[in-house]
Amino acid sequence: LEYESVTGFRTHGNGFQVTTDCALRECRALVLATGVQHRTLGLPGEEALVGQGVSYCAVCDGPFCKGKPVAVVGGGDTALQDALFLAQLCPQVTLIHRRDQFRGARRLVDQVLACPNIQCLMDSTVEALDQADGQLTGIQVKNKVTGEITALAVDNLFVAVGQQPQNERFADLVELDEAGYIRSSDCRTSRPGVYAAGDCRTKGVRQLTTAVGDGTIAALLFLEET
């Protein structure tokens, strides 16, 4: 398979003209499925340590950490759920949040606070990643109130600070919401003939199975409307 990166599109005749990094192509309809990317902490060495102690998916990589001390960064539902999941596998889970209160659901907060092997560090941020031989060995955590920096020896760091949609290049072509997602209640966009599928659009559940369903819906809508 050959892949081309789309850099933009415009209306052309009864369809669209799509510009890629390889060619200029024409089509009758477009399905935007740009996806999202996990937000990173932006720390030196973070990218090199992905898969070597730094992870953005506790469900994916948590089982490999069984019996090891780990840390989670974030304050929303995902971070709280990750901490609870990891607490079933790991002897110590440190949950680090930059504010003084969690943003997640109250029931999840209560479960986290009641879990004996979850330690919560509030008003705190991860300032640096410690590593040896390309493997994460610990993190440096700064308390924003006191300025104190604490070294934590952890084998894995799970980053759960949100996701970033990849729709910037289409901001002038279809309507986006305040978070950058394509406004779409039924896979249609603000521009006729352009559909959105998957995590890139406004929706309640972002999972692989719902993204596949979006693709089917977009295709059927196109057939109905042409």
Backbone bond lengths (Angstrom), bond angles and torsions (degrees), N, CA, C in turn:
res aa  C-N    CA-C-N  psi(-1)  N-CA   C-N-CA  omega(-1)  CA-C   N-CA-C  phi
1 L - - - 1.449 - - 1.519 109.97 -
2 E 1.329 115.53 143.75 1.451 121.04 175.56 1.527 108.85 -111.65
3 Y 1.330 115.90 139.97 1.451 120.70 -177.99 1.524 109.49 -118.45
4 E 1.325 115.20 142.55 1.449 121.02 176.52 1.517 109.03 -125.69
5 S 1.311 116.82 142.55 1.451 121.93 179.04 1.520 109.35 -91.06
6 V 1.328 116.33 122.38 1.466 121.32 179.81 1.523 109.17 -81.39
7 T 1.321 115.78 128.05 1.466 120.72 -179.37 1.519 112.44 -107.00
8 G 1.343 117.80 -11.73 1.453 120.63 177.96 1.507 111.42 169.09
9 F 1.341 115.59 172.12 1.456 119.89 175.88 1.525 109.22 -153.88
10 R 1.341 115.58 163.17 1.459 121.28 176.63 1.515 108.65 -149.68
11 T 1.322 115.56 158.78 1.457 119.29 177.51 1.527 109.02 -66.90
12 H 1.323 115.49 145.01 1.467 120.38 -177.12 1.530 107.62 -153.71
13 G 1.341 116.95 109.87 1.447 119.95 -178.26 1.515 110.80 62.48
14 N 1.332 116.94 -127.06 1.454 121.81 178.26 1.522 112.67 -92.69
15 G 1.319 117.05 9.00 1.458 120.40 -178.71 1.510 111.81 -145.73
16 F 1.331 114.61 -133.15 1.456 120.09 -174.43 1.520 111.00 -138.53
17 Q 1.284 114.73 154.27 1.454 122.66 172.89 1.527 106.90 -113.80
18 V 1.315 116.17 119.48 1.463 122.31 -174.89 1.525 109.98 -106.71
19 T 1.317 115.64 128.82 1.459 121.31 177.20 1.519 109.30 -98.18
20 T 1.326 116.92 125.59 1.466 121.51 176.23 1.519 108.86 -119.63
21 D 1.326 115.80 178.48 1.461 119.66 178.62 1.524 111.80 -76.16
22 C 1.346 116.50 -1.19 1.466 120.13 -179.51 1.525 113.77 -120.95
23 A 1.321 116.82 -28.82 1.458 117.58 -171.54 1.517 111.27 -163.01
24 L 1.335 114.43 176.69 1.457 122.96 173.53 1.520 106.39 -111.71
25 R 1.339 117.43 119.43 1.450 120.21 -173.20 1.531 110.22 -122.65
26 E 1.330 115.85 154.28 1.455 121.30 179.83 1.522 109.77 -118.04
27 C 1.334 115.58 146.66 1.459 120.31 -179.65 1.524 109.71 -154.60
28 R 1.316 116.46 164.52 1.460 121.49 -179.30 1.526 111.87 -88.18
29 A 1.323 117.30 -26.11 1.467 121.06 -179.31 1.519 108.94 -151.68
30 L 1.319 115.48 163.12 1.461 121.13 179.73 1.523 109.88 -129.34
31 V 1.325 115.87 141.15 1.464 121.69 170.58 1.525 106.55 -118.84
32 L 1.317 116.35 114.50 1.455 121.36 178.73 1.526 108.91 -88.22
33 A 1.315 116.46 118.93 1.466 122.03 179.94 1.524 107.70 -134.08
34 T 1.330 115.60 62.59 1.463 121.87 -171.81 1.521 113.61 -80.11
35 G 1.336 117.12 -17.07 1.454 120.13 177.53 1.518 113.76 71.72
36 V 1.317 115.10 -166.86 1.460 121.93 178.13 1.528 108.83 -135.65
37 Q 1.306 115.02 163.88 1.461 120.78 173.17 1.522 108.93 -123.58
38 H 1.321 115.87 146.28 1.460 119.51 176.22 1.528 109.73 -67.45
39 R 1.324 116.07 137.20 1.459 119.84 174.01 1.528 108.42 -70.16
40 T 1.300 115.98 139.47 1.460 120.85 178.46 1.525 110.02 -103.02
41 L 1.306 116.51 171.64 1.460 121.15 176.43 1.526 111.33 -83.70
42 G 1.339 116.26 -16.42 1.450 120.38 179.52 1.527 113.65 71.82
43 L 1.324 116.12 27.63 1.469 120.08 -177.83 1.529 111.15 -92.09
44 P 1.325 116.98 149.32 1.467 120.13 175.96 1.527 110.94 -57.44
45 G 1.311 116.74 132.22 1.458 121.85 177.93 1.511 114.82 83.68
46 E 1.349 117.45 -2.53 1.469 120.09 -176.97 1.520 111.93 -62.66
47 E 1.316 116.76 -46.78 1.458 120.13 -177.24 1.524 111.73 -62.42
48 A 1.336 116.20 -40.88 1.463 120.03 -178.90 1.526 112.20 -67.65
49 L 1.339 117.20 -23.40 1.462 121.01 -177.38 1.526 113.52 -93.66
50 V 1.334 117.20 -0.38 1.460 119.70 176.31 1.529 108.73 -63.00
51 G 1.307 116.13 124.03 1.459 120.75 -176.03 1.512 112.92 86.76
52 Q 1.327 115.80 -7.11 1.467 121.15 178.69 1.533 109.79 -121.63
53 G 1.322 114.84 33.94 1.462 120.12 179.18 1.512 113.05 126.44
54 V 1.314 117.08 -22.02 1.465 121.17 176.63 1.516 108.61 -105.78
55 S 1.333 115.95 130.58 1.462 120.63 -177.37 1.526 109.63 -141.92
56 Y 1.335 115.45 156.23 1.459 121.98 177.28 1.524 111.00 -117.82
57 C 1.327 116.99 11.76 1.466 121.19 -179.04 1.528 109.96 -145.33
58 A 1.333 116.00 102.95 1.462 119.99 -178.16 1.522 111.70 -68.86
59 V 1.331 116.54 -37.25 1.468 119.49 179.83 1.527 110.67 -64.79
60 C 1.344 116.16 -37.35 1.467 120.26 -179.32 1.525 111.96 -70.92
61 D 1.330 116.59 -47.88 1.463 121.28 -169.22 1.528 114.32 -106.95
62 G 1.336 117.05 -11.31 1.457 120.22 -178.51 1.519 114.95 -56.22
63 P 1.339 118.73 -42.50 1.471 119.25 -179.26 1.522 113.98 -58.84
64 F 1.334 117.66 -23.83 1.465 120.16 178.68 1.537 111.59 -77.36
65 C 1.326 116.90 -7.93 1.465 121.29 -176.38 1.519 112.70 -104.60
66 K 1.302 116.83 9.72 1.462 120.15 -176.32 1.529 111.12 -54.71
67 G 1.344 115.36 128.35 1.454 121.05 178.66 1.515 114.99 83.87
68 K 1.338 117.42 5.23 1.464 121.37 -177.15 1.526 110.75 -116.31
69 P 1.343 117.71 151.16 1.464 120.11 175.51 1.523 110.22 -76.06
70 V 1.336 116.42 136.21 1.460 120.97 -177.26 1.523 109.68 -135.93
71 A 1.326 115.44 167.85 1.462 121.43 176.09 1.517 109.24 -132.87
72 V 1.330 115.82 151.70 1.463 123.47 177.01 1.519 107.51 -126.46
73 V 1.329 117.22 136.92 1.459 121.70 177.06 1.515 109.15 -112.48
74 G 1.334 117.33 127.92 1.454 121.38 178.05 1.513 111.24 143.75
75 G 1.331 116.03 167.55 1.453 119.67 -178.60 1.507 114.93 -136.63
76 G 1.326 117.23 6.01 1.457 121.37 -179.82 1.514 112.21 -96.64
77 D 1.329 115.31 -170.47 1.464 120.55 -177.91 1.522 112.40 -57.77
78 T 1.335 116.59 -42.51 1.470 119.35 -177.49 1.514 111.23 -62.26
79 A 1.319 117.66 -44.79 1.468 121.17 179.65 1.522 111.38 -63.31
80 L 1.319 116.83 -42.20 1.464 120.74 179.25 1.524 111.04 -65.31
81 Q 1.330 116.56 -43.87 1.466 120.45 177.79 1.522 111.07 -64.15
82 D 1.330 116.95 -39.64 1.467 120.58 177.91 1.525 110.59 -61.58
83 A 1.334 116.77 -44.56 1.464 120.43 -179.19 1.520 110.96 -62.28
84 L 1.322 116.73 -42.64 1.472 120.55 179.52 1.527 111.37 -65.68
85 F 1.325 115.92 -40.49 1.471 120.05 178.56 1.528 110.42 -64.11
86 L 1.324 116.75 -46.24 1.466 121.05 -177.95 1.528 111.98 -68.58
87 A 1.324 116.64 -28.69 1.472 120.00 -179.87 1.522 111.66 -64.71
88 Q 1.332 117.36 -20.42 1.459 121.05 176.66 1.525 111.87 -78.65
89 L 1.340 116.58 -15.78 1.463 121.53 -175.31 1.518 113.00 -112.73
90 C 1.318 116.52 -28.79 1.462 121.52 -169.75 1.530 111.68 -115.00
91 P 1.327 117.46 146.18 1.466 120.37 -178.85 1.526 113.07 -69.59
92 Q 1.341 117.31 -29.14 1.455 121.35 -179.11 1.524 110.45 -143.11
93 V 1.325 116.30 126.71 1.464 122.64 176.25 1.520 107.82 -121.83
94 T 1.328 116.64 123.26 1.461 121.15 177.04 1.522 108.55 -105.21
95 L 1.329 116.44 119.98 1.456 122.55 -179.12 1.528 108.72 -102.67
96 I 1.331 116.08 119.18 1.463 122.13 -173.46 1.518 109.56 -111.79
97 H 1.345 115.63 126.49 1.470 120.02 -179.12 1.528 109.31 -135.34
98 R 1.315 115.57 138.62 1.467 120.15 -174.40 1.522 113.61 -78.39
99 R 1.321 118.16 -11.85 1.464 120.86 177.54 1.536 110.70 -106.57
100 D 1.345 115.15 175.47 1.468 118.96 -178.98 1.518 112.43 -88.42
101 Q 1.345 117.42 -7.32 1.451 121.68 176.75 1.528 109.64 -138.77
102 F 1.327 116.15 148.11 1.458 120.60 177.22 1.527 110.16 -74.46
103 R 1.328 116.16 152.64 1.460 122.25 179.76 1.522 112.13 -94.91
104 G 1.328 116.78 -10.85 1.452 121.27 -173.82 1.518 114.04 -77.72
105 A 1.342 114.80 178.92 1.457 121.90 -178.57 1.530 111.17 -61.22
106 R 1.332 115.25 143.86 1.464 121.08 -176.41 1.523 112.18 -57.81
107 R 1.333 116.55 -39.20 1.466 119.38 -178.17 1.524 110.93 -64.11
108 L 1.353 116.73 -36.66 1.468 119.88 178.15 1.519 110.83 -70.72
109 V 1.335 116.18 -39.70 1.462 120.11 177.64 1.523 110.24 -60.02
110 D 1.323 116.79 -45.59 1.468 120.64 -179.53 1.523 110.98 -62.04
111 Q 1.328 116.93 -40.13 1.466 119.81 179.01 1.526 111.44 -64.80
112 V 1.332 115.66 -41.68 1.469 120.02 179.06 1.524 110.70 -63.08
113 L 1.324 116.57 -47.44 1.464 120.83 -177.93 1.533 112.01 -64.59
114 A 1.332 116.07 -27.29 1.463 120.08 -179.33 1.526 112.92 -87.52
115 C 1.326 117.20 -10.30 1.471 120.57 -176.91 1.534 109.54 -79.66
116 P 1.327 118.17 121.80 1.470 120.86 -173.43 1.530 115.35 -67.02
117 N 1.324 118.37 -23.94 1.465 118.76 -177.56 1.525 113.06 -107.35
118 I 1.348 116.37 20.60 1.461 120.34 171.53 1.522 108.70 -111.22
119 Q 1.317 115.90 120.96 1.460 122.65 176.42 1.525 108.60 -103.17
120 C 1.335 117.23 128.27 1.462 121.28 -178.47 1.531 110.28 -104.56
121 L 1.323 115.79 124.69 1.457 122.07 175.10 1.527 107.37 -110.32
122 M 1.334 116.21 103.53 1.452 121.53 -177.46 1.532 110.07 -91.99
123 D 1.338 114.94 164.51 1.476 120.77 -178.57 1.525 110.61 52.34
124 S 1.315 116.38 36.86 1.461 120.00 -173.05 1.523 111.20 -132.72
125 T 1.322 115.85 151.92 1.464 122.57 178.29 1.522 109.72 -135.48
126 V 1.327 115.40 152.06 1.463 120.59 174.15 1.526 107.53 -83.63
127 E 1.324 116.42 120.28 1.457 121.65 -175.31 1.521 113.49 -98.03
128 A 1.335 116.87 -25.94 1.469 119.88 -177.30 1.518 110.12 -159.04
129 L 1.322 114.55 155.30 1.457 122.25 178.00 1.519 108.89 -111.05
130 D 1.330 116.69 126.85 1.465 121.32 176.88 1.521 108.52 -92.81
131 Q 1.305 115.96 139.28 1.462 118.83 -179.51 1.523 110.36 -149.15
132 A 1.311 114.35 156.85 1.462 122.03 175.61 1.519 107.67 -143.71
133 D 1.312 115.29 129.17 1.464 121.35 179.97 1.529 112.11 54.73
134 G 1.343 115.85 38.90 1.449 120.55 176.63 1.509 115.75 76.14
135 Q 1.336 117.81 13.07 1.459 122.67 -178.97 1.523 109.88 -123.60
136 L 1.328 116.79 136.91 1.455 120.68 177.81 1.521 110.56 -63.72
137 T 1.321 116.22 132.59 1.468 120.58 178.40 1.525 112.40 -119.38
138 G 1.330 116.53 -15.74 1.461 119.52 -179.41 1.509 111.31 175.71
139 I 1.318 116.11 178.38 1.457 121.87 179.44 1.523 110.30 -136.58
140 Q 1.323 115.53 156.31 1.454 122.62 175.22 1.528 108.05 -106.04
141 V 1.330 116.53 119.70 1.466 121.78 -175.76 1.527 109.51 -112.80
142 K 1.337 115.19 129.51 1.464 120.76 -179.65 1.519 110.97 -109.00
143 N 1.332 115.74 129.59 1.458 121.26 173.12 1.523 108.02 -82.41
144 K 1.330 117.25 119.84 1.457 121.46 -174.30 1.525 112.60 -69.37
145 V 1.326 117.43 -22.57 1.461 121.42 -178.45 1.520 111.37 -83.08
146 T 1.330 116.55 -48.17 1.467 120.70 -176.33 1.526 113.09 -93.60
147 G 1.336 116.11 -20.29 1.457 119.83 -176.66 1.518 113.27 81.41
148 E 1.315 116.86 -1.01 1.468 121.34 -178.64 1.526 110.80 -70.69
149 I 1.317 115.86 138.16 1.458 121.94 177.52 1.524 108.84 -110.96
150 T 1.334 115.02 128.67 1.464 121.56 -178.06 1.522 109.40 -118.23
151 A 1.315 116.44 135.53 1.463 121.50 176.54 1.525 108.56 -91.79
152 L 1.331 116.09 125.43 1.451 121.28 177.87 1.523 109.53 -114.12
153 A 1.311 116.12 127.06 1.462 120.39 176.54 1.525 108.54 -87.47
154 V 1.323 116.73 105.17 1.460 121.78 177.97 1.523 109.04 -131.64
155 D 1.316 114.97 148.86 1.469 119.78 179.34 1.521 112.25 -85.65
156 N 1.339 115.68 -25.69 1.460 119.40 -177.74 1.518 110.77 -143.84
157 L 1.319 115.00 144.11 1.459 122.52 176.53 1.525 108.22 -122.06
158 F 1.328 116.61 122.39 1.457 121.78 179.34 1.522 109.10 -105.52
159 V 1.308 115.81 119.09 1.463 122.33 -176.23 1.525 108.93 -96.57
160 A 1.337 116.18 119.71 1.470 121.49 -179.36 1.526 108.53 -133.47
161 V 1.318 115.65 66.65 1.468 120.94 -176.50 1.523 112.00 -113.19
162 G 1.323 116.95 23.26 1.450 120.48 174.14 1.521 113.85 107.10
163 Q 1.317 114.28 178.15 1.456 121.79 -179.22 1.520 109.91 -128.12
164 Q 1.316 115.69 155.76 1.456 122.04 -177.70 1.521 109.98 -122.74
165 P 1.360 118.36 115.75 1.464 119.83 176.70 1.519 111.00 -67.38
166 Q 1.323 116.21 151.57 1.467 121.95 -175.76 1.533 110.63 -106.17
167 N 1.322 115.88 58.19 1.465 119.99 -173.54 1.524 114.23 -114.12
168 E 1.324 118.40 9.60 1.458 120.48 -173.85 1.523 112.81 -56.43
169 R 1.315 117.34 -39.27 1.470 120.86 -175.89 1.525 112.70 -67.76
170 F 1.354 116.47 -15.34 1.458 120.13 -178.26 1.531 112.39 -109.34
171 A 1.323 116.75 10.97 1.464 120.87 -174.60 1.527 112.97 -60.77
172 D 1.326 118.06 -29.64 1.467 121.51 -179.89 1.525 112.28 -92.71
173 L 1.317 117.24 0.56 1.464 120.92 -174.20 1.520 112.84 -111.16
174 V 1.342 116.72 -35.62 1.462 121.36 176.23 1.525 108.37 -133.71
175 E 1.303 116.50 157.45 1.465 120.90 -176.90 1.527 110.71 -76.23
176 L 1.328 116.18 131.74 1.461 122.83 176.93 1.524 109.54 -111.76
177 D 1.326 117.41 155.11 1.459 119.20 174.11 1.521 109.59 -87.06
178 E 1.322 116.21 -177.58 1.467 120.38 -174.51 1.522 113.23 -64.56
179 A 1.323 117.35 -21.14 1.459 120.99 179.13 1.524 112.50 -93.48
180 G 1.334 116.90 -2.83 1.460 120.05 178.45 1.511 114.97 96.51
181 Y 1.335 118.02 4.85 1.460 120.90 177.77 1.535 109.91 -85.00
182 I 1.320 116.87 148.66 1.461 121.57 178.18 1.526 108.87 -70.64
183 R 1.324 116.08 124.28 1.465 119.44 178.88 1.529 109.42 -67.41
184 S 1.334 115.60 119.47 1.460 119.90 -175.80 1.519 109.16 -165.33
185 S 1.319 115.91 117.39 1.461 119.49 178.63 1.520 112.23 -94.35
186 D 1.342 116.63 -19.76 1.473 119.82 -175.87 1.526 112.16 -142.57
187 C 1.322 116.57 28.00 1.464 124.67 -178.29 1.531 112.85 81.38
188 R 1.320 119.09 -9.21 1.460 121.13 170.35 1.524 108.96 -78.98
189 T 1.317 116.61 153.92 1.461 121.27 174.57 1.531 108.50 -115.00
190 S 1.316 116.00 -176.02 1.462 120.15 179.30 1.520 112.34 -70.69
191 R 1.332 117.85 -11.93 1.463 121.23 -179.58 1.531 109.36 -111.06
192 P 1.332 118.44 119.86 1.471 121.10 178.97 1.524 111.80 -55.78
193 G 1.322 115.52 137.34 1.458 120.27 179.64 1.515 114.03 88.83
194 V 1.342 116.63 -6.05 1.466 121.16 178.29 1.523 107.97 -116.46
195 Y 1.327 116.42 125.45 1.450 122.39 -177.47 1.524 109.65 -119.19
196 A 1.322 115.93 160.60 1.468 120.83 178.94 1.519 109.27 -124.92
197 A 1.318 116.56 139.81 1.461 120.97 -178.71 1.524 110.08 -138.24
198 G 1.319 115.20 139.41 1.455 119.55 174.73 1.522 114.16 91.55
199 D 1.323 115.12 -159.75 1.460 121.38 -172.47 1.516 114.24 -66.78
200 C 1.328 118.47 -14.99 1.458 121.25 -175.34 1.520 112.93 -73.13
201 R 1.336 118.29 -13.96 1.458 120.67 -174.55 1.529 111.29 -106.55
202 T 1.324 116.30 164.21 1.459 120.44 176.64 1.526 108.81 -69.24
203 K 1.333 116.36 126.32 1.461 121.27 -178.39 1.514 109.08 -166.77
204 G 1.320 116.53 164.45 1.450 120.60 -177.12 1.515 114.12 -84.22
205 V 1.338 117.33 -36.40 1.464 121.59 -176.88 1.518 109.41 -121.96
206 R 1.310 117.07 125.11 1.467 121.54 177.97 1.525 108.76 -113.42
207 Q 1.335 114.44 96.82 1.450 122.22 179.11 1.521 107.74 -140.22
208 L 1.339 115.92 160.54 1.452 120.98 -179.49 1.525 111.49 -57.26
209 T 1.328 116.37 -41.50 1.464 119.91 -177.67 1.529 111.74 -64.83
210 T 1.336 117.59 -37.85 1.465 119.29 179.29 1.526 110.68 -72.76
211 A 1.339 117.16 -30.86 1.469 120.06 177.37 1.522 110.94 -65.43
212 V 1.324 116.65 -41.49 1.467 120.73 177.36 1.525 109.98 -62.28
213 G 1.328 115.69 -42.32 1.459 119.67 177.67 1.520 112.14 -61.66
214 D 1.350 116.38 -38.73 1.463 120.58 177.89 1.527 111.06 -59.41
215 G 1.327 116.46 -41.43 1.455 120.31 -179.87 1.520 111.79 -61.21
216 T 1.328 115.67 -40.56 1.463 120.46 177.75 1.532 111.11 -65.40
217 I 1.331 115.20 -44.41 1.474 119.56 -179.72 1.525 110.46 -62.37
218 A 1.337 117.34 -43.57 1.459 121.03 -179.81 1.521 110.86 -60.70
219 A 1.326 117.23 -42.71 1.465 120.90 -179.98 1.524 111.39 -64.72
220 L 1.321 116.80 -41.44 1.464 120.13 179.95 1.529 111.26 -68.64
221 L 1.328 116.57 -37.48 1.461 119.37 177.03 1.532 111.29 -62.17
222 F 1.332 114.98 -41.48 1.469 119.06 178.54 1.528 110.39 -59.93
223 L 1.343 116.46 -44.71 1.466 119.60 -179.45 1.523 111.62 -63.93
224 E 1.326 116.45 -36.44 1.455 120.12 -179.61 1.530 111.99 -71.01
225 E 1.310 116.32 -32.27 1.461 120.82 -171.26 1.531 114.10 -96.66
226 T 1.334 117.29 0.99 1.470 119.90 179.30 1.530 110.39 -118.23
